[in-house]
Amino acid sequence: MSSKYLVLYSIISIVAALIFVLTGCTPPEGSKLDSLSDYEKPFGVISSEAPYPPKNINVFIDASASMYGFTAKNSTFHEIISSVISRIPQDASIQLYGFGRSSIKLEGDLRKMLHTISDRNFYSQEHTDLCKPFDEHIKDDPNSVNLIFTDMVQSTKHAEQDRVIFARLLKSYLGENGFLSLMAIQADFVGEYYTEKIDGKLKVPNGSTRPLYCLAFGHRKYAGFIDGKIANLFTNSFEFGNTASNKLRCTDNSDFVNDPVNLIHVKNNSELPVSDFLLKLGHTEELKFTMSGYEDKYGETLDYSVAYKSMADSVYKEMKDQGGSLRVEVFADRDRVTFKIPFNNNRPGSYLARLTFRKTLPAWISDFTTADDTKIDNISKTYRLDTWMKFIMDNFEDYKYLATTQYYIHIKRK
């Protein structure tokens, strides 16, 4: 290309760029928010968007006598243990422990440890104390994923108080960026069950099942790995720290009028859980939204937080005084909800609201629970399981990851 044409090409490029800027064809506000982690970051949320394989796995096996019935040859229990071990990455370190009245580190390589837990004589400890793994191993190992296989029967002398202690230990260990998953399955059981309501035992009829659980927890970045690789081995699960994807979308309000009238719905992003709005000048006290794609499992308590970015700012900053919780109004079709968020911010710029439906205990927890384990009709239930989970929920009441799902609303205010 001759120097004359090169100069002409440069002039045309400069003029085109000036026209692009002067006509306002600049990238829209907030366009740099391209991924879910971009939306989570202003709120201090560590994303679990992609499964992150753990490098260290601790596997704790309940070795109490009440577990003996799960351990017959070719049992569901042994099949699940084998499947879990096979799904752990090859470069990860695996350590097995047995626990009951105490917690014991198993010796030898993986083959020897698996052989130890396959011996039915291993399951002979008199009591089960789920606090022992914390006291003796877990609390000093913050970088591992922990898997506890148990029947969730706390059989210490002061079981009720120890359930509370367990919940507190769990919260202390997880800190501000953890996940918890309780997975359950009805597993074949051959043998005797040791009752907790009163000191006794029941001969379990042939062909019966009892609930077998895996309690998994650790840093939130590993939640996706557990959800993707382990959870499908079980039939029921309860988890927090890893919010599920959803089909929520902002839609017209119940009266088909935006409230306030200067709130304009621009679009829903089909790739991310976010809706964009334009809010024209003019003070307002609250913003009304209606969302479709609601599911009953989300519950009816909505927590919200708001972040702000002015025209001159490069990043969003959470507004610590602009958050709270509210109850959503569920429509008769059970597919839509409506709610109002307090909003008294008249400054121009962009606002980002994070909406999370607060976790509630699923129905299966109640279905798996009994207050009387001395009756043979309740053999497929767990003594006071709902009490366990209530104590855990109470300890995590203000936890920012105690949510079923999350959604974002992006508002550009002129």
C-alpha positions, -999 to 999 in steps of 0.1 A, spaced: 0 0 0 14 34 -10 21 61 16 -8 82 1 -33 55 6 -19 46 40 -24 82 52 -59 82 38 -68 49 55 -55 63 88 -76 95 85 -108 75 77 -102 52 107 -98 82 130 -129 99 117 -149 66 121 -138 63 157 -147 99 165 -182 93 149 -186 61 170 -179 80 202 -198 112 194 -229 93 184 -230 75 217 -222 41 202 -201 31 232 -205 -3 249 -235 -3 273 -230 2 310 -222 -31 327 -213 -49 295 -181 -61 311 -201 -84 333 -198 -114 311 -199 -144 334 -217 -155 366 -185 -149 386 -185 -113 374 -219 -108 389 -210 -126 421 -176 -108 427 -190 -74 439 -208 -92 467 -178 -111 479 -191 -144 466 -166 -170 456 -180 -186 425 -185 -224 423 -195 -220 387 -170 -246 374 -162 -279 393 -129 -276 410 -114 -310 418 -100 -313 453 -64 -324 459 -71 -338 494 -100 -360 504 -107 -372 539 -132 -402 541 -146 -409 576 -164 -442 580 -188 -447 609 -175 -478 626 -202 -482 652 -222 -514 657 -253 -498 642 -235 -497 608 -228 -535 608 -261 -542 590 -250 -521 559 -218 -541 554 -229 -575 539 -211 -587 508 -220 -567 477 -240 -542 498 -252 -508 486 -228 -493 512 -197 -509 498 -208 -502 462 -211 -465 470 -178 -463 488 -161 -480 458 -178 -456 434 -168 -426 454 -132 -436 455 -131 -444 418 -145 -409 410 -118 -390 430 -91 -376 406 -60 -398 403 -37 -370 415 -57 -364 447 -46 -377 481 -71 -399 499 -70 -407 536 -96 -430 553 -106 -429 590 -128 -449 612 -148 -433 640 -172 -441 668 -162 -433 704 -129 -420 689 -115 -412 655 -88 -434 641 -65 -428 611 -63 -459 590 -28 -471 581 -13 -483 548 -20 -475 512 -54 -471 496 -58 -509 490 -50 -517 527 -74 -490 539 -103 -503 517 -96 -538 529 -99 -527 565 -133 -511 560 -145 -542 541 -140 -564 572 -173 -566 591 -154 -568 624 -144 -532 618 -179 -521 627 -180 -528 664 -176 -495 683 -201 -491 710 -211 -455 704 -211 -429 675 -198 -394 682 -199 -373 650 -179 -346 669 -148 -368 672 -136 -364 635 -137 -326 641 -118 -327 674 -91 -351 663 -86 -345 625 -108 -321 606 -103 -288 625 -66 -288 617 -71 -296 580 -88 -266 563 -78 -274 527 -95 -308 523 -129 -321 513 -144 -342 541 -168 -371 534 -185 -387 564 -204 -420 558 -228 -427 586 -264 -436 596 -266 -401 613 -275 -416 647 -257 -396 674 -254 -422 702 -234 -404 729 -245 -400 765 -255 -364 758 -267 -368 722 -289 -337 721 -262 -314 733 -237 -330 710 -259 -323 680 -257 -286 689 -219 -289 693 -216 -306 659 -235 -277 642 -212 -251 659 -181 -270 649 -193 -273 613 -199 -235 612 -166 -227 627 -148 -250 602 -165 -237 571 -160 -200 580 -174 -176 554 -168 -196 522 -179 -232 527 -204 -257 514 -223 -285 530 -241 -314 513 -262 -341 531 -268 -370 507 -291 -400 515 -302 -433 501 -322 -462 514 -296 -490 516 -301 -527 522 -296 -536 558 -291 -571 573 -287 -573 611 -297 -555 642 -305 -519 648 -295 -503 682 -323 -480 693 -317 -445 706 -350 -435 723 -344 -462 748 -314 -485 751 -323 -515 731 -321 -532 698 -344 -545 670 -340 -574 647 -344 -560 613 -366 -581 589 -350 -595 558 -354 -573 528 -354 -541 548 -336 -509 542 -322 -481 564 -311 -446 555 -274 -443 547 -259 -408 545 -229 -390 532 -221 -357 548 -198 -337 526 -183 -303 533 -153 -281 527 -144 -249 508 -170 -237 484 -148 -240 453 -152 -278 457 -190 -278 458 -193 -283 421 -172 -314 422 -193 -330 449 -225 -321 431 -213 -334 397 -194 -365 408 -209 -378 441 -245 -366 445 -259 -388 418 -250 -419 438 -277 -410 462 -315 -405 458 -319 -374 481 -298 -344 489 -298 -312 509 -270 -287 503 -259 -251 505 -229 -232 493 -236 -243 457 -266 -224 443 -285 -242 416 -292 -229 382 -327 -217 375 -353 -206 349 -363 -175 367 -370 -145 345 -383 -110 351 -417 -105 335 -446 -80 335 -459 -70 369 -493 -83 380 -510 -51 368 -489 -49 337 -475 -15 348 -439 -10 359 -437 3 394 -425 30 394 -435 41 359 -399 52 350 -386 16 355 -382 1 321 -375 -36 315 -348 -39 288 -341 -76 285 -335 -110 302 -301 -126 296 -308 -162 286 -273 -173 293 -271 -159 329 -296 -154 357 -299 -116 351 -324 -90 339 -315 -55 327 -335 -24 335 -334 13 328 -345 37 355 -351 73 344 -345 103 366 -369 109 395 -368 97 431 -385 65 441 -388 45 473 -391 10 460 -390 -11 429 -415 -38 421 -406 -69 402 -425 -100 390 -406 -132 381 -417 -163 363 -400 -197 366 -405 -199 403 -404 -233 420 -418 -242 454 -384 -256 466 -370 -220 466 -391 -210 496 -407 -176 501 -380 -157 519 -359 -136 496 -326 -120 507 -312 -91 486 -280 -70 484 -272 -40 462 -239 -29 446 -233 5 429 -210 18 402 -210 55 393 -202 68 359 -166 74 370 -161 41 388 -145 10 372 -159 -16 395 -191 -22 415 -190 -18 453 -216 -34 476 -237 -9 495 -237 -22 530 -268 -3 541 -289 -15 511 -298 -51 519 -322 -72 538 -349 -99 535 -385 -99 525 -414 -123 518 -424 -129 481 -460 -131 471 -466 -163 452 -492 -163 424 -519 -189 423 -502 -206 393 -472 -213 416 -450 -203 387 -447 -166 394 -438 -144 424 -439 -106 429 -420 -85 455 -408 -49 461 -372 -39 469 -366 -7 489 -347 16 467 -340 53 475 -309 58 454 -312 88 430 -275 89 419 -268 82 382 -249 51 374 -254 14 375 -269 -7 403 -266 -45 407 -290 -63 430 -283 -99 441 -314 -119 449 -312 -152 468 -340 -174 479 -332 -186 514 -328 -223 519 -355 -243 537 -354 -279 547 -367 -302 520 -397 -325 527 -375 -356 525 -358 -346 557 -391 -350 575 -399 -382 556 -367 -397 568 -372 -387 605 -387 -405 634 -391 -395 671 -395 -432 681 -370 -457 667 -382 -485 689 -410 -494 664 -402 -518 636 -424 -497 613 -399 -469 616 -369 -489 607 -364 -470 575 -362 -437 593 -335 -419 613 -339 -409 649 -343 -371 651 -327 -363 618 -348 -331 615 -333 -319 649 -298 -323 635 -306 -302 604 -325 -276 624 -295 -270 646 -273 -267 615 -297 -243 598 -299 -221 630 -261 -218 631 -260 -208 594 -290 -184 595 -270 -154 583 -247 -173 560 -245 -157 526 -244 -190 508 -275 -204 526 -296 -202 494 -313 -224 469 -306 -202 439 -295 -167 430 -306 -141 404 -293 -107 395 -310 -75 385 -289 -49 366 -303 -13 367 -288 16 348 -300 49 362 -297 81 342 
